[in-house]
Amino acid sequence: MKKLLIASTALVATAGIASADITISGHAAAGFHSGLDDVTTAASSDSTDVAADGVYSNAGVDFTMTGATDNGISFSASVNIDAGEEIDTGDFEYDGTDLGHAGLGAVSMSGTFGTLTFDNNGIDNLYSDATTHDVSYATTLGAVGLTVGYDVTGGDNATSAQATYTAGGMAFTLTGSEAAAGTSTTLAVSYALNDTVTLSADTDQAAGGESVMTMGASTTLNGVSVSVESANNSTWDVDLGYTVGGFALTYGVDETDAWTATATAALGGGATFSAGVDSNDATYAGVSFAF
């Protein structure tokens, strides 16, 4: 579940060669769920099963450590402790029980050379987040941004890379990843027609597969957002949204008539109510807190 971090307590320490900040923040959530996809079961089988109806409650503490050396190199690391039952509201999934073990996040260093990040099996493949890397490097060369990810154990999709370029209202993104069947690539282009309308297009060539071309458009005006996409493989998506104050509604549907509808409302003090339902009769409702 995505963690919203608002309030924090900072502890500041100084040393001879560096200064460091340690930020402590917390989060919690509780509610009920029904019919969500059980990813804990799917991970051990060839199919996705449906979770039983139930309630979820969880809490966690996050420690974020940042600092800088005397020669201007910034560094950061994080540790988190989570416990309880968790759901993924974005994907309508039941994530199962977290046993309260401490987890190490990414350790990174950045400076004029760029940013170097280490996270064993924790860095997403730039082409497909289904595959993780161990180390990544990001830098900029003029108006071009470059990122490379690598899995030190090798194997399929061991390396991925991405280049971005923005000029005026145009943005270009080229992404590639090596695979046993060849190289997978995608080229995406977006153009901000004005302050409210954006046009987009991309071509996706998965290794060993057919190229898929997608075109889309999105607009936002007076709190109402509309996004449409259509591809040459007969797939399409339509997403609608409405936001006013701290309240938001979303609705999405695709070519299979599968749909999702969600609602969120800011309750103040770091609390947020959220609820959702989809075409598979999966539902959830609950409140999350940030400390």
C-alpha positions in Angstrom: 0.0 0.0 0.0 1.2 3.4 -0.8 2.2 5.2 2.4 1.3 8.9 2.9 3.9 10.6 5.1 2.9 14.0 6.5 4.0 14.5 10.1 7.5 13.7 11.2 10.0 14.1 14.0 13.6 15.0 13.0 16.7 14.2 15.0 19.8 16.1 13.9 23.4 15.0 14.5 26.7 16.3 13.2 30.0 14.6 12.7 33.4 15.7 11.5 33.0 14.9 7.9 29.2 15.0 7.4 25.9 16.2 8.8 22.9 13.9 8.9 19.1 14.0 9.5 17.0 11.1 10.8 13.3 11.5 10.1 10.8 9.3 11.9 7.2 9.0 10.5 4.3 6.6 11.0 1.2 5.4 9.2 -1.8 3.2 10.0 -4.9 2.0 8.2 -8.1 -0.1 8.9 -11.2 -1.1 7.1 -13.0 -4.0 5.5 -12.5 -5.8 2.1 -14.5 -8.3 0.0 -13.5 -10.2 -3.1 -10.1 -8.6 -3.6 -7.5 -10.6 -5.7 -5.3 -12.5 -3.2 -1.7 -11.9 -4.5 -0.3 -14.1 -1.7 -2.0 -17.1 -3.1 -1.4 -16.2 -6.7 2.4 -15.9 -6.0 2.5 -19.6 -5.3 0.2 -20.8 -8.1 -0.6 -20.3 -11.8 -3.8 -18.4 -11.1 -5.1 -15.5 -9.1 -7.5 -16.6 -6.3 -10.1 -14.3 -4.6 -9.5 -13.4 -1.0 -12.2 -14.2 1.6 -14.2 -11.3 3.1 -12.6 -9.7 6.1 -11.2 -6.7 7.8 -7.7 -5.3 7.5 -5.7 -3.2 10.0 -2.0 -2.3 9.9 0.5 0.2 11.2 4.1 1.0 10.5 7.1 3.2 11.3 9.5 4.6 8.7 13.0 5.8 9.4 14.6 8.0 6.7 18.2 9.0 7.0 19.8 11.7 4.9 23.0 13.6 4.9 25.9 15.2 3.0 29.7 14.9 3.0 31.9 17.9 3.2 32.7 17.5 -0.5 29.0 17.8 -1.5 27.9 14.2 -1.9 24.4 13.6 -0.6 23.4 10.2 0.7 20.2 8.6 2.0 18.9 5.3 3.4 15.6 4.1 4.8 14.3 1.3 7.2 10.7 0.5 7.7 8.8 -1.7 10.1 5.2 -2.7 9.1 2.8 -5.1 10.8 -0.8 -6.2 10.1 -3.1 -7.0 7.2 -2.6 -4.9 4.1 -4.5 -4.2 0.9 -3.6 -2.5 -2.3 -6.4 0.0 -3.1 -5.0 0.9 -6.5 -5.0 -2.7 -7.8 -7.9 -4.1 -5.7 -5.5 -6.6 -4.2 -5.2 -8.3 -0.8 -1.5 -8.2 0.1 -1.7 -10.4 3.2 0.0 -10.2 6.5 3.1 -8.3 7.3 4.8 -9.9 10.3 6.5 -6.7 11.6 10.0 -7.4 10.3 12.3 -4.5 9.6 12.9 -3.9 6.0 15.8 -2.1 4.4 15.0 0.4 1.6 17.3 1.9 -1.0 20.7 3.3 -0.2 21.7 6.1 -2.6 24.4 8.6 -3.2 24.2 11.7 -5.4 26.3 14.6 -6.6 27.5 16.2 -9.7 28.2 12.8 -11.1 24.5 11.8 -10.8 22.7 9.4 -8.5 23.8 5.9 -7.7 21.2 3.7 -5.9 21.6 0.2 -4.3 18.6 -2.0 -3.4 18.9 -5.8 -3.6 16.0 -6.9 -5.9 14.2 -3.7 -5.0 14.7 -1.5 -8.1 12.1 -1.7 -10.8 13.1 -2.7 -14.4 12.6 0.5 -16.4 10.6 -1.3 -19.1 8.5 -3.6 -16.9 8.2 -3.3 -13.1 7.6 -7.1 -13.0 11.4 -7.5 -12.9 13.6 -5.9 -10.3 17.2 -4.7 -10.4 19.9 -4.4 -7.7 21.6 -1.1 -8.7 20.7 1.9 -10.8 22.5 5.0 -12.1 20.8 8.3 -13.2 22.3 11.5 -14.6 21.5 14.3 -16.9 23.4 15.4 -20.0 22.1 18.8 -21.0 18.4 18.4 -21.6 18.6 14.6 -21.7 18.0 12.5 -18.7 19.6 9.0 -18.6 18.9 6.1 -16.2 20.3 2.6 -16.3 19.3 -0.4 -14.1 21.2 -3.6 -13.6 20.6 -7.0 -11.9 24.0 -8.3 -10.8 22.8 -11.9 -10.9 22.3 -11.6 -14.6 19.6 -13.6 -16.4 16.6 -12.4 -18.4 15.9 -8.6 -18.3 19.1 -8.1 -16.3 19.7 -4.6 -17.8 17.3 -1.8 -18.7 17.8 1.8 -19.7 15.8 5.0 -20.3 16.4 8.3 -21.9 14.1 11.3 -21.6 14.0 14.7 -23.4 11.7 17.6 -23.0 11.5 20.7 -25.3 8.7 23.2 -25.1 5.5 21.2 -24.7 7.0 18.0 -26.1 8.3 15.1 -24.0 10.0 12.0 -25.4 10.8 8.8 -23.5 12.8 5.9 -24.9 13.0 2.8 -22.8 14.6 -0.6 -23.4 15.4 -3.8 -21.7 17.3 -6.9 -22.7 15.6 -10.3 -22.7 16.4 -13.8 -23.8 14.1 -13.3 -26.9 15.8 -10.0 -27.8 15.4 -6.4 -26.7 12.1 -4.9 -25.6 11.6 -1.2 -26.3 9.0 1.5 -26.0 9.0 5.0 -27.4 6.5 7.5 -25.8 5.7 11.0 -26.9 3.4 13.5 -25.3 2.5 17.1 -26.3 0.8 19.6 -24.0 -1.5 21.3 -26.5 -2.4 23.9 -23.9 -2.8 24.2 -20.1 -5.7 21.7 -20.0 -5.2 19.2 -23.0 -2.4 16.7 -23.5 -2.0 14.4 -26.5 0.1 11.2 -26.3 1.3 8.3 -28.4 3.6 5.4 -27.9 4.9 2.3 -29.6 5.7 -0.8 -27.6 7.8 -3.6 -29.0 8.1 -6.5 -26.5 10.9 -9.0 -27.3 9.5 -11.7 -29.6 6.1 -10.0 -29.8 4.1 -7.8 -32.1 4.5 -4.0 -31.9 1.6 -2.2 -30.2 0.8 1.4 -31.0 -1.3 3.5 -28.6 -2.7 7.0 -28.9 -4.4 9.0 -26.2 -5.6 12.3 -25.0 -6.3 13.8 -21.5 -7.9 16.9 -20.3 -8.6 18.6 -16.9 -11.0 21.5 -16.4 -12.7 22.8 -13.2 -11.9 19.6 -11.3 -13.1 17.2 -14.0 -10.6 15.0 -15.8 -11.0 12.8 -18.8 -8.4 10.4 -20.2 -8.8 8.1 -23.3 -6.4 5.6 -24.9 -6.8 3.3 -27.9 -4.3 0.8 -29.3 -4.0 -1.1 -32.6 -4.6 -4.4 -30.8 -8.2 -3.5 -30.2 -7.7 -2.4 -26.6 -8.9 0.9 -25.1 -9.3 2.6 -21.8 -11.5 5.5 -20.6 -10.8 7.1 -17.2 -13.0 9.9 -15.6 -12.3 11.8 -12.4 -13.8 14.6 -10.4 -12.0 16.5 -7.6 -13.3 19.2 -5.3 -11.6 20.3 -2.1 -10.3 17.1 -0.4 -12.9 14.9 -2.1 -12.1 12.8 -5.3 -14.1 10.4 -7.4 -12.6 8.2 -10.2 -14.2 5.8 -12.7 -12.4 3.7 -15.3 -13.5 1.2 -18.0 -11.8 -0.8 -20.7 -12.7 -2.8 -23.8 -13.7 -5.9 -21.8 -16.3 -3.8 -19.9 -14.2 -4.2 -16.7 -14.6 -1.1 -14.6 -13.4 0.3 -11.3 -14.9 3.2 -9.2 -13.2 4.8 -6.2 -13.8 7.6 -3.8 -11.4 9.4 -1.4 -11.9 12.1 1.1 -9.4 14.0 3.3 -10.7 14.0 6.9 -8.0 16.4 8.3 -5.3 15.7 10.7 -3.6 13.3 8.3 -6.6 11.0 8.0 -8.1 9.9 4.7 -11.2 7.8 3.9 -11.1 5.7 0.8 -13.6 3.2 -0.8 -13.8 1.3 -4.0 -15.8 -1.2 -6.1 -15.1 -3.0 -9.4 -16.9 -5.1 -12.0 -15.8 -8.3 -10.2 -17.8 -7.3 -7.1 -14.6 -6.6 -5.2 -15.0 -3.8 -2.6 -13.0 -2.1 0.1 -13.6 0.8 2.5 -11.4 2.2 5.3 -9.4 5.0 6.8 -5.7 5.6 6.6 -3.7 7.8 9.0 -0.3 9.6 8.7 1.6 10.6 11.8 
